[in-house]
Amino acid sequence: MVVAERSLRMLIDKWIGSTGATSVRVSLMVHGSVRRRRCVCIHAERPAGMFMLFFFRHDDGSWHVIPPETTRPAMSAC
């Protein structure tokens, strides 16, 4: 399966589906002043306690638990 075709819902189900969570809450966070980065926080309640997962939106439209790399300034000889 191509990474960009995975929906956020499929990833949440993959990471939280088998944990026996009784409730799941989703919060959208936007950060960065120059380049707006999107991050979603998932709160899952289960019998052992609550846990959170963060999913980050990458430039290709895919979601990952690893944040995208920041674009660094580069010089080149043209």
HTML snippet that shows the backbone in 3Dmol.js (N, CA, C, O; Angstrom):
<script src="https://3Dmol.org/build/3Dmol-min.js"></script>
<div id="view" style="width:600px;height:400px;position:relative"></div>
<script>
const pdb = `
ATOM      1  N   MET A   1       0.839  -1.180   0.000  1.00  0.00           N
ATOM      2  CA  MET A   1       0.000   0.000   0.000  1.00  0.00           C
ATOM      3  C   MET A   1       0.884   1.243   0.000  1.00  0.00           C
ATOM      4  O   MET A   1       1.879   1.297   0.722  1.00  0.00           O
ATOM      5  N   VAL A   2       0.536   2.210  -0.782  1.00  0.00           N
ATOM      6  CA  VAL A   2       1.288   3.455  -0.851  1.00  0.00           C
ATOM      7  C   VAL A   2       1.011   4.264   0.405  1.00  0.00           C
ATOM      8  O   VAL A   2      -0.131   4.351   0.855  1.00  0.00           O
ATOM      9  N   VAL A   3       2.063   4.858   0.975  1.00  0.00           N
ATOM     10  CA  VAL A   3       1.931   5.595   2.236  1.00  0.00           C
ATOM     11  C   VAL A   3       0.932   6.729   2.114  1.00  0.00           C
ATOM     12  O   VAL A   3       0.136   6.942   3.029  1.00  0.00           O
ATOM     13  N   ALA A   4       0.950   7.471   0.998  1.00  0.00           N
ATOM     14  CA  ALA A   4       0.067   8.625   0.835  1.00  0.00           C
ATOM     15  C   ALA A   4      -1.404   8.218   0.779  1.00  0.00           C
ATOM     16  O   ALA A   4      -2.277   9.059   0.992  1.00  0.00           O
ATOM     17  N   GLU A   5      -1.700   6.936   0.495  1.00  0.00           N
ATOM     18  CA  GLU A   5      -3.087   6.488   0.416  1.00  0.00           C
ATOM     19  C   GLU A   5      -3.660   6.117   1.780  1.00  0.00           C
ATOM     20  O   GLU A   5      -4.864   5.884   1.891  1.00  0.00           O
ATOM     21  N   ARG A   6      -2.841   6.057   2.805  1.00  0.00           N
ATOM     22  CA  ARG A   6      -3.325   5.718   4.138  1.00  0.00           C
ATOM     23  C   ARG A   6      -4.023   6.919   4.740  1.00  0.00           C
ATOM     24  O   ARG A   6      -3.484   8.025   4.765  1.00  0.00           O
ATOM     25  N   SER A   7      -5.214   6.687   5.218  1.00  0.00           N
ATOM     26  CA  SER A   7      -5.944   7.775   5.860  1.00  0.00           C
ATOM     27  C   SER A   7      -5.567   7.831   7.337  1.00  0.00           C
ATOM     28  O   SER A   7      -5.036   6.873   7.898  1.00  0.00           O
ATOM     29  N   LEU A   8      -5.853   8.965   7.944  1.00  0.00           N
ATOM     30  CA  LEU A   8      -5.601   9.122   9.376  1.00  0.00           C
ATOM     31  C   LEU A   8      -6.437   8.120  10.163  1.00  0.00           C
ATOM     32  O   LEU A   8      -5.974   7.580  11.168  1.00  0.00           O
ATOM     33  N   ARG A   9      -7.642   7.873   9.723  1.00  0.00           N
ATOM     34  CA  ARG A   9      -8.520   6.916  10.403  1.00  0.00           C
ATOM     35  C   ARG A   9      -7.908   5.506  10.396  1.00  0.00           C
ATOM     36  O   ARG A   9      -7.975   4.797  11.401  1.00  0.00           O
ATOM     37  N   MET A  10      -7.315   5.101   9.267  1.00  0.00           N
ATOM     38  CA  MET A  10      -6.681   3.783   9.190  1.00  0.00           C
ATOM     39  C   MET A  10      -5.491   3.688  10.136  1.00  0.00           C
ATOM     40  O   MET A  10      -5.284   2.654  10.773  1.00  0.00           O
ATOM     41  N   LEU A  11      -4.706   4.764  10.233  1.00  0.00           N
ATOM     42  CA  LEU A  11      -3.555   4.754  11.135  1.00  0.00           C
ATOM     43  C   LEU A  11      -3.980   4.713  12.598  1.00  0.00           C
ATOM     44  O   LEU A  11      -3.372   4.011  13.405  1.00  0.00           O
ATOM     45  N   ILE A  12      -5.020   5.463  12.938  1.00  0.00           N
ATOM     46  CA  ILE A  12      -5.526   5.435  14.319  1.00  0.00           C
ATOM     47  C   ILE A  12      -6.017   4.035  14.656  1.00  0.00           C
ATOM     48  O   ILE A  12      -5.749   3.520  15.741  1.00  0.00           O
ATOM     49  N   ASP A  13      -6.735   3.422  13.721  1.00  0.00           N
ATOM     50  CA  ASP A  13      -7.219   2.070  13.949  1.00  0.00           C
ATOM     51  C   ASP A  13      -6.065   1.081  14.087  1.00  0.00           C
ATOM     52  O   ASP A  13      -6.143   0.146  14.884  1.00  0.00           O
ATOM     53  N   LYS A  14      -5.001   1.278  13.320  1.00  0.00           N
ATOM     54  CA  LYS A  14      -3.827   0.407  13.389  1.00  0.00           C
ATOM     55  C   LYS A  14      -3.141   0.524  14.752  1.00  0.00           C
ATOM     56  O   LYS A  14      -2.767  -0.487  15.346  1.00  0.00           O
ATOM     57  N   TRP A  15      -2.976   1.752  15.250  1.00  0.00           N
ATOM     58  CA  TRP A  15      -2.234   1.978  16.489  1.00  0.00           C
ATOM     59  C   TRP A  15      -3.078   1.750  17.735  1.00  0.00           C
ATOM     60  O   TRP A  15      -2.556   1.303  18.756  1.00  0.00           O
ATOM     61  N   ILE A  16      -4.374   2.050  17.672  1.00  0.00           N
ATOM     62  CA  ILE A  16      -5.208   2.009  18.874  1.00  0.00           C
ATOM     63  C   ILE A  16      -6.236   0.887  18.833  1.00  0.00           C
ATOM     64  O   ILE A  16      -6.749   0.489  19.879  1.00  0.00           O
ATOM     65  N   GLY A  17      -6.543   0.376  17.662  1.00  0.00           N
ATOM     66  CA  GLY A  17      -7.615  -0.605  17.499  1.00  0.00           C
ATOM     67  C   GLY A  17      -7.526  -1.817  18.397  1.00  0.00           C
ATOM     68  O   GLY A  17      -8.554  -2.272  18.899  1.00  0.00           O
ATOM     69  N   SER A  18      -6.362  -2.352  18.619  1.00  0.00           N
ATOM     70  CA  SER A  18      -6.225  -3.583  19.399  1.00  0.00           C
ATOM     71  C   SER A  18      -5.961  -3.342  20.883  1.00  0.00           C
ATOM     72  O   SER A  18      -5.720  -4.300  21.618  1.00  0.00           O
ATOM     73  N   THR A  19      -5.999  -2.102  21.342  1.00  0.00           N
ATOM     74  CA  THR A  19      -5.678  -1.824  22.741  1.00  0.00           C
ATOM     75  C   THR A  19      -6.877  -1.922  23.664  1.00  0.00           C
ATOM     76  O   THR A  19      -6.709  -1.872  24.883  1.00  0.00           O
ATOM     77  N   GLY A  20      -8.076  -2.058  23.128  1.00  0.00           N
ATOM     78  CA  GLY A  20      -9.262  -2.118  23.964  1.00  0.00           C
ATOM     79  C   GLY A  20      -9.671  -0.767  24.510  1.00  0.00           C
ATOM     80  O   GLY A  20     -10.221  -0.679  25.608  1.00  0.00           O
ATOM     81  N   ALA A  21      -9.404   0.295  23.749  1.00  0.00           N
ATOM     82  CA  ALA A  21      -9.759   1.643  24.192  1.00  0.00           C
ATOM     83  C   ALA A  21     -11.276   1.778  24.265  1.00  0.00           C
ATOM     84  O   ALA A  21     -11.993   1.352  23.360  1.00  0.00           O
ATOM     85  N   THR A  22     -11.756   2.377  25.353  1.00  0.00           N
ATOM     86  CA  THR A  22     -13.194   2.575  25.517  1.00  0.00           C
ATOM     87  C   THR A  22     -13.665   3.870  24.872  1.00  0.00           C
ATOM     88  O   THR A  22     -14.823   3.972  24.467  1.00  0.00           O
ATOM     89  N   SER A  23     -12.786   4.858  24.772  1.00  0.00           N
ATOM     90  CA  SER A  23     -13.137   6.105  24.086  1.00  0.00           C
ATOM     91  C   SER A  23     -11.878   6.699  23.464  1.00  0.00           C
ATOM     92  O   SER A  23     -10.771   6.549  23.982  1.00  0.00           O
ATOM     93  N   VAL A  24     -12.082   7.379  22.334  1.00  0.00           N
ATOM     94  CA  VAL A  24     -10.982   8.015  21.618  1.00  0.00           C
ATOM     95  C   VAL A  24     -11.406   9.429  21.293  1.00  0.00           C
ATOM     96  O   VAL A  24     -12.511   9.660  20.802  1.00  0.00           O
ATOM     97  N   ARG A  25     -10.514  10.389  21.571  1.00  0.00           N
ATOM     98  CA  ARG A  25     -10.763  11.804  21.292  1.00  0.00           C
ATOM     99  C   ARG A  25      -9.659  12.332  20.393  1.00  0.00           C
ATOM    100  O   ARG A  25      -8.491  11.991  20.576  1.00  0.00           O
ATOM    101  N   VAL A  26     -10.022  13.164  19.420  1.00  0.00           N
ATOM    102  CA  VAL A  26      -9.060  13.709  18.460  1.00  0.00           C
ATOM    103  C   VAL A  26      -8.999  15.218  18.607  1.00  0.00           C
ATOM    104  O   VAL A  26     -10.037  15.879  18.651  1.00  0.00           O
ATOM    105  N   SER A  27      -7.779  15.780  18.685  1.00  0.00           N
ATOM    106  CA  SER A  27      -7.581  17.230  18.769  1.00  0.00           C
ATOM    107  C   SER A  27      -6.626  17.655  17.662  1.00  0.00           C
ATOM    108  O   SER A  27      -5.579  17.036  17.480  1.00  0.00           O
ATOM    109  N   LEU A  28      -6.972  18.701  16.922  1.00  0.00           N
ATOM    110  CA  LEU A  28      -6.113  19.221  15.868  1.00  0.00           C
ATOM    111  C   LEU A  28      -5.264  20.345  16.428  1.00  0.00           C
ATOM    112  O   LEU A  28      -5.765  21.233  17.117  1.00  0.00           O
ATOM    113  N   MET A  29      -3.975  20.300  16.127  1.00  0.00           N
ATOM    114  CA  MET A  29      -3.051  21.347  16.560  1.00  0.00           C
ATOM    115  C   MET A  29      -2.328  21.875  15.335  1.00  0.00           C
ATOM    116  O   MET A  29      -1.907  21.100  14.476  1.00  0.00           O
ATOM    117  N   VAL A  30      -2.183  23.174  15.252  1.00  0.00           N
ATOM    118  CA  VAL A  30      -1.424  23.798  14.171  1.00  0.00           C
ATOM    119  C   VAL A  30      -0.327  24.601  14.828  1.00  0.00           C
ATOM    120  O   VAL A  30      -0.591  25.389  15.736  1.00  0.00           O
ATOM    121  N   HIS A  31       0.908  24.411  14.379  1.00  0.00           N
ATOM    122  CA  HIS A  31       2.002  25.164  14.979  1.00  0.00           C
ATOM    123  C   HIS A  31       2.953  25.629  13.900  1.00  0.00           C
ATOM    124  O   HIS A  31       2.936  25.132  12.774  1.00  0.00           O
ATOM    125  N   GLY A  32       3.768  26.575  14.256  1.00  0.00           N
ATOM    126  CA  GLY A  32       4.729  27.159  13.313  1.00  0.00           C
ATOM    127  C   GLY A  32       4.161  28.441  12.733  1.00  0.00           C
ATOM    128  O   GLY A  32       3.054  28.445  12.195  1.00  0.00           O
ATOM    129  N   SER A  33       4.900  29.511  12.836  1.00  0.00           N
ATOM    130  CA  SER A  33       4.386  30.791  12.361  1.00  0.00           C
ATOM    131  C   SER A  33       4.622  30.990  10.875  1.00  0.00           C
ATOM    132  O   SER A  33       3.743  31.496  10.177  1.00  0.00           O
ATOM    133  N   VAL A  34       5.790  30.603  10.375  1.00  0.00           N
ATOM    134  CA  VAL A  34       6.090  30.805   8.964  1.00  0.00           C
ATOM    135  C   VAL A  34       5.466  29.698   8.120  1.00  0.00           C
ATOM    136  O   VAL A  34       4.761  29.972   7.149  1.00  0.00           O
ATOM    137  N   ARG A  35       5.720  28.487   8.482  1.00  0.00           N
ATOM    138  CA  ARG A  35       5.169  27.346   7.762  1.00  0.00           C
ATOM    139  C   ARG A  35       4.259  26.587   8.709  1.00  0.00           C
ATOM    140  O   ARG A  35       4.709  26.035   9.714  1.00  0.00           O
ATOM    141  N   ARG A  36       2.999  26.564   8.387  1.00  0.00           N
ATOM    142  CA  ARG A  36       2.021  25.957   9.282  1.00  0.00           C
ATOM    143  C   ARG A  36       2.096  24.436   9.206  1.00  0.00           C
ATOM    144  O   ARG A  36       1.862  23.843   8.154  1.00  0.00           O
ATOM    145  N   ARG A  37       2.421  23.823  10.319  1.00  0.00           N
ATOM    146  CA  ARG A  37       2.502  22.367  10.420  1.00  0.00           C
ATOM    147  C   ARG A  37       1.265  21.863  11.145  1.00  0.00           C
ATOM    148  O   ARG A  37       0.831  22.453  12.135  1.00  0.00           O
ATOM    149  N   ARG A  38       0.705  20.780  10.654  1.00  0.00           N
ATOM    150  CA  ARG A  38      -0.471  20.214  11.297  1.00  0.00           C
ATOM    151  C   ARG A  38      -0.101  18.966  12.085  1.00  0.00           C
ATOM    152  O   ARG A  38       0.681  18.126  11.640  1.00  0.00           O
ATOM    153  N   CYS A  39      -0.680  18.877  13.250  1.00  0.00           N
ATOM    154  CA  CYS A  39      -0.447  17.755  14.148  1.00  0.00           C
ATOM    155  C   CYS A  39      -1.790  17.393  14.776  1.00  0.00           C
ATOM    156  O   CYS A  39      -2.574  18.273  15.131  1.00  0.00           O
ATOM    157  N   VAL A  40      -2.048  16.110  14.910  1.00  0.00           N
ATOM    158  CA  VAL A  40      -3.276  15.641  15.531  1.00  0.00           C
ATOM    159  C   VAL A  40      -2.892  14.859  16.772  1.00  0.00           C
ATOM    160  O   VAL A  40      -2.017  13.994  16.730  1.00  0.00           O
ATOM    161  N   CYS A  41      -3.548  15.166  17.866  1.00  0.00           N
ATOM    162  CA  CYS A  41      -3.317  14.466  19.122  1.00  0.00           C
ATOM    163  C   CYS A  41      -4.499  13.526  19.364  1.00  0.00           C
ATOM    164  O   CYS A  41      -5.653  13.955  19.341  1.00  0.00           O
ATOM    165  N   ILE A  42      -4.212  12.262  19.593  1.00  0.00           N
ATOM    166  CA  ILE A  42      -5.238  11.257  19.850  1.00  0.00           C
ATOM    167  C   ILE A  42      -5.177  10.890  21.326  1.00  0.00           C
ATOM    168  O   ILE A  42      -4.138  10.453  21.821  1.00  0.00           O
ATOM    169  N   HIS A  43      -6.293  11.066  22.026  1.00  0.00           N
ATOM    170  CA  HIS A  43      -6.403  10.686  23.435  1.00  0.00           C
ATOM    171  C   HIS A  43      -7.240   9.410  23.478  1.00  0.00           C
ATOM    172  O   HIS A  43      -8.390   9.413  23.038  1.00  0.00           O
ATOM    173  N   ALA A  44      -6.687   8.338  23.994  1.00  0.00           N
ATOM    174  CA  ALA A  44      -7.410   7.073  24.086  1.00  0.00           C
ATOM    175  C   ALA A  44      -7.527   6.659  25.543  1.00  0.00           C
ATOM    176  O   ALA A  44      -6.534   6.610  26.270  1.00  0.00           O
ATOM    177  N   GLU A  45      -8.724   6.368  25.951  1.00  0.00           N
ATOM    178  CA  GLU A  45      -8.993   5.917  27.315  1.00  0.00           C
ATOM    179  C   GLU A  45      -9.145   4.404  27.279  1.00  0.00           C
ATOM    180  O   GLU A  45      -9.917   3.869  26.483  1.00  0.00           O
ATOM    181  N   ARG A  46      -8.415   3.725  28.134  1.00  0.00           N
ATOM    182  CA  ARG A  46      -8.509   2.274  28.240  1.00  0.00           C
ATOM    183  C   ARG A  46      -8.497   1.895  29.707  1.00  0.00           C
ATOM    184  O   ARG A  46      -8.214   2.744  30.553  1.00  0.00           O
ATOM    185  N   PRO A  47      -8.796   0.647  30.037  1.00  0.00           N
ATOM    186  CA  PRO A  47      -8.855   0.252  31.462  1.00  0.00           C
ATOM    187  C   PRO A  47      -7.563   0.531  32.230  1.00  0.00           C
ATOM    188  O   PRO A  47      -7.623   0.854  33.417  1.00  0.00           O
ATOM    189  N   ALA A  48      -6.397   0.415  31.589  1.00  0.00           N
ATOM    190  CA  ALA A  48      -5.121   0.645  32.275  1.00  0.00           C
ATOM    191  C   ALA A  48      -4.814   2.125  32.466  1.00  0.00           C
ATOM    192  O   ALA A  48      -3.909   2.473  33.224  1.00  0.00           O
ATOM    193  N   GLY A  49      -5.544   2.992  31.797  1.00  0.00           N
ATOM    194  CA  GLY A  49      -5.310   4.427  31.895  1.00  0.00           C
ATOM    195  C   GLY A  49      -5.370   5.095  30.533  1.00  0.00           C
ATOM    196  O   GLY A  49      -5.629   4.448  29.518  1.00  0.00           O
ATOM    197  N   MET A  50      -5.130   6.384  30.527  1.00  0.00           N
ATOM    198  CA  MET A  50      -5.207   7.148  29.288  1.00  0.00           C
ATOM    199  C   MET A  50      -3.826   7.261  28.661  1.00  0.00           C
ATOM    200  O   MET A  50      -2.821   7.359  29.366  1.00  0.00           O
ATOM    201  N   PHE A  51      -3.780   7.246  27.313  1.00  0.00           N
ATOM    202  CA  PHE A  51      -2.528   7.511  26.624  1.00  0.00           C
ATOM    203  C   PHE A  51      -2.798   8.384  25.414  1.00  0.00           C
ATOM    204  O   PHE A  51      -3.928   8.475  24.934  1.00  0.00           O
ATOM    205  N   MET A  52      -1.744   9.026  24.929  1.00  0.00           N
ATOM    206  CA  MET A  52      -1.867   9.939  23.800  1.00  0.00           C
ATOM    207  C   MET A  52      -0.875   9.548  22.711  1.00  0.00           C
ATOM    208  O   MET A  52       0.220   9.056  22.986  1.00  0.00           O
ATOM    209  N   LEU A  53      -1.286   9.780  21.477  1.00  0.00           N
ATOM    210  CA  LEU A  53      -0.434   9.611  20.308  1.00  0.00           C
ATOM    211  C   LEU A  53      -0.505  10.882  19.486  1.00  0.00           C
ATOM    212  O   LEU A  53      -1.556  11.518  19.412  1.00  0.00           O
ATOM    213  N   PHE A  54       0.594  11.254  18.872  1.00  0.00           N
ATOM    214  CA  PHE A  54       0.619  12.407  17.993  1.00  0.00           C
ATOM    215  C   PHE A  54       0.888  11.937  16.572  1.00  0.00           C
ATOM    216  O   PHE A  54       1.795  11.137  16.340  1.00  0.00           O
ATOM    217  N   PHE A  55       0.103  12.432  15.623  1.00  0.00           N
ATOM    218  CA  PHE A  55       0.311  12.169  14.203  1.00  0.00           C
ATOM    219  C   PHE A  55       0.621  13.490  13.529  1.00  0.00           C
ATOM    220  O   PHE A  55      -0.046  14.494  13.781  1.00  0.00           O
ATOM    221  N   PHE A  56       1.632  13.492  12.671  1.00  0.00           N
ATOM    222  CA  PHE A  56       2.071  14.699  11.978  1.00  0.00           C
ATOM    223  C   PHE A  56       1.787  14.572  10.492  1.00  0.00           C
ATOM    224  O   PHE A  56       2.018  13.523   9.891  1.00  0.00           O
ATOM    225  N   ARG A  57       1.280  15.663   9.897  1.00  0.00           N
ATOM    226  CA  ARG A  57       1.004  15.688   8.459  1.00  0.00           C
ATOM    227  C   ARG A  57       2.272  16.087   7.717  1.00  0.00           C
ATOM    228  O   ARG A  57       2.872  17.116   8.026  1.00  0.00           O
ATOM    229  N   HIS A  58       2.685  15.284   6.745  1.00  0.00           N
ATOM    230  CA  HIS A  58       3.879  15.567   5.957  1.00  0.00           C
ATOM    231  C   HIS A  58       3.491  16.299   4.671  1.00  0.00           C
ATOM    232  O   HIS A  58       2.312  16.366   4.322  1.00  0.00           O
ATOM    233  N   ASP A  59       4.480  16.842   3.972  1.00  0.00           N
ATOM    234  CA  ASP A  59       4.235  17.637   2.770  1.00  0.00           C
ATOM    235  C   ASP A  59       3.567  16.840   1.658  1.00  0.00           C
ATOM    236  O   ASP A  59       2.872  17.420   0.823  1.00  0.00           O
ATOM    237  N   ASP A  60       3.759  15.520   1.625  1.00  0.00           N
ATOM    238  CA  ASP A  60       3.129  14.707   0.586  1.00  0.00           C
ATOM    239  C   ASP A  60       1.697  14.319   0.940  1.00  0.00           C
ATOM    240  O   ASP A  60       1.051  13.590   0.188  1.00  0.00           O
ATOM    241  N   GLY A  61       1.192  14.799   2.080  1.00  0.00           N
ATOM    242  CA  GLY A  61      -0.180  14.535   2.491  1.00  0.00           C
ATOM    243  C   GLY A  61      -0.344  13.323   3.383  1.00  0.00           C
ATOM    244  O   GLY A  61      -1.457  13.025   3.816  1.00  0.00           O
ATOM    245  N   SER A  62       0.732  12.619   3.666  1.00  0.00           N
ATOM    246  CA  SER A  62       0.643  11.430   4.503  1.00  0.00           C
ATOM    247  C   SER A  62       0.756  11.797   5.982  1.00  0.00           C
ATOM    248  O   SER A  62       1.256  12.868   6.328  1.00  0.00           O
ATOM    249  N   TRP A  63       0.292  10.910   6.840  1.00  0.00           N
ATOM    250  CA  TRP A  63       0.349  11.084   8.292  1.00  0.00           C
ATOM    251  C   TRP A  63       1.348  10.095   8.867  1.00  0.00           C
ATOM    252  O   TRP A  63       1.381   8.931   8.468  1.00  0.00           O
ATOM    253  N   HIS A  64       2.171  10.565   9.814  1.00  0.00           N
ATOM    254  CA  HIS A  64       3.170   9.718  10.468  1.00  0.00           C
ATOM    255  C   HIS A  64       3.261  10.102  11.941  1.00  0.00           C
ATOM    256  O   HIS A  64       2.863  11.199  12.333  1.00  0.00           O
ATOM    257  N   VAL A  65       3.793   9.176  12.762  1.00  0.00           N
ATOM    258  CA  VAL A  65       4.031   9.496  14.168  1.00  0.00           C
ATOM    259  C   VAL A  65       5.360  10.218  14.339  1.00  0.00           C
ATOM    260  O   VAL A  65       5.673  10.691  15.432  1.00  0.00           O
ATOM    261  N   ILE A  66       6.137  10.306  13.276  1.00  0.00           N
ATOM    262  CA  ILE A  66       7.412  11.027  13.285  1.00  0.00           C
ATOM    263  C   ILE A  66       7.203  12.380  12.611  1.00  0.00           C
ATOM    264  O   ILE A  66       6.672  12.421  11.500  1.00  0.00           O
ATOM    265  N   PRO A  67       7.601  13.493  13.242  1.00  0.00           N
ATOM    266  CA  PRO A  67       7.399  14.815  12.625  1.00  0.00           C
ATOM    267  C   PRO A  67       8.237  14.966  11.354  1.00  0.00           C
ATOM    268  O   PRO A  67       9.308  14.370  11.236  1.00  0.00           O
ATOM    269  N   PRO A  68       7.743  15.767  10.403  1.00  0.00           N
ATOM    270  CA  PRO A  68       8.516  15.992   9.172  1.00  0.00           C
ATOM    271  C   PRO A  68       9.766  16.807   9.462  1.00  0.00           C
ATOM    272  O   PRO A  68       9.814  17.596  10.406  1.00  0.00           O
ATOM    273  N   GLU A  69      10.769  16.598   8.633  1.00  0.00           N
ATOM    274  CA  GLU A  69      11.990  17.373   8.783  1.00  0.00           C
ATOM    275  C   GLU A  69      11.724  18.814   8.366  1.00  0.00           C
ATOM    276  O   GLU A  69      10.933  19.075   7.460  1.00  0.00           O
ATOM    277  N   THR A  70      12.388  19.735   9.033  1.00  0.00           N
ATOM    278  CA  THR A  70      12.256  21.134   8.660  1.00  0.00           C
ATOM    279  C   THR A  70      13.147  21.427   7.470  1.00  0.00           C
ATOM    280  O   THR A  70      14.236  20.866   7.346  1.00  0.00           O
ATOM    281  N   THR A  71      12.685  22.300   6.602  1.00  0.00           N
ATOM    282  CA  THR A  71      13.481  22.680   5.444  1.00  0.00           C
ATOM    283  C   THR A  71      14.566  23.633   5.912  1.00  0.00           C
ATOM    284  O   THR A  71      14.289  24.659   6.533  1.00  0.00           O
ATOM    285  N   ARG A  72      15.801  23.278   5.607  1.00  0.00           N
ATOM    286  CA  ARG A  72      16.918  24.105   6.044  1.00  0.00           C
ATOM    287  C   ARG A  72      17.416  24.949   4.873  1.00  0.00           C
ATOM    288  O   ARG A  72      17.306  24.530   3.720  1.00  0.00           O
ATOM    289  N   PRO A  73      17.956  26.121   5.152  1.00  0.00           N
ATOM    290  CA  PRO A  73      18.511  26.942   4.085  1.00  0.00           C
ATOM    291  C   PRO A  73      19.687  26.222   3.430  1.00  0.00           C
ATOM    292  O   PRO A  73      20.477  25.559   4.102  1.00  0.00           O
ATOM    293  N   ALA A  74      19.790  26.363   2.120  1.00  0.00           N
ATOM    294  CA  ALA A  74      20.881  25.710   1.398  1.00  0.00           C
ATOM    295  C   ALA A  74      21.449  26.679   0.356  1.00  0.00           C
ATOM    296  O   ALA A  74      20.734  27.521  -0.187  1.00  0.00           O
ATOM    297  N   MET A  75      22.720  26.544   0.098  1.00  0.00           N
ATOM    298  CA  MET A  75      23.370  27.361  -0.928  1.00  0.00           C
ATOM    299  C   MET A  75      23.764  26.447  -2.076  1.00  0.00           C
ATOM    300  O   MET A  75      24.092  25.277  -1.882  1.00  0.00           O
ATOM    301  N   SER A  76      23.722  27.012  -3.275  1.00  0.00           N
ATOM    302  CA  SER A  76      24.177  26.257  -4.424  1.00  0.00           C
ATOM    303  C   SER A  76      24.825  27.211  -5.412  1.00  0.00           C
ATOM    304  O   SER A  76      24.535  28.407  -5.432  1.00  0.00           O
ATOM    305  N   ALA A  77      25.696  26.663  -6.220  1.00  0.00           N
ATOM    306  CA  ALA A  77      26.356  27.470  -7.253  1.00  0.00           C
ATOM    307  C   ALA A  77      25.602  27.270  -8.556  1.00  0.00           C
ATOM    308  O   ALA A  77      25.518  26.158  -9.078  1.00  0.00           O
ATOM    309  N   CYS A  78      25.064  28.343  -9.062  1.00  0.00           N
ATOM    310  CA  CYS A  78      24.292  28.234 -10.308  1.00  0.00           C
ATOM    311  C   CYS A  78      25.071  28.803 -11.470  1.00  0.00           C
ATOM    312  O   CYS A  78      24.585  28.800 -12.600  1.00  0.00           O
TER     313      CYS A  78
END
`;
const viewer = $3Dmol.createViewer("view");
viewer.addModel(pdb, "pdb");
viewer.setStyle({}, {cartoon: {color: "spectrum"}});
viewer.zoomTo();
viewer.render();
</script>
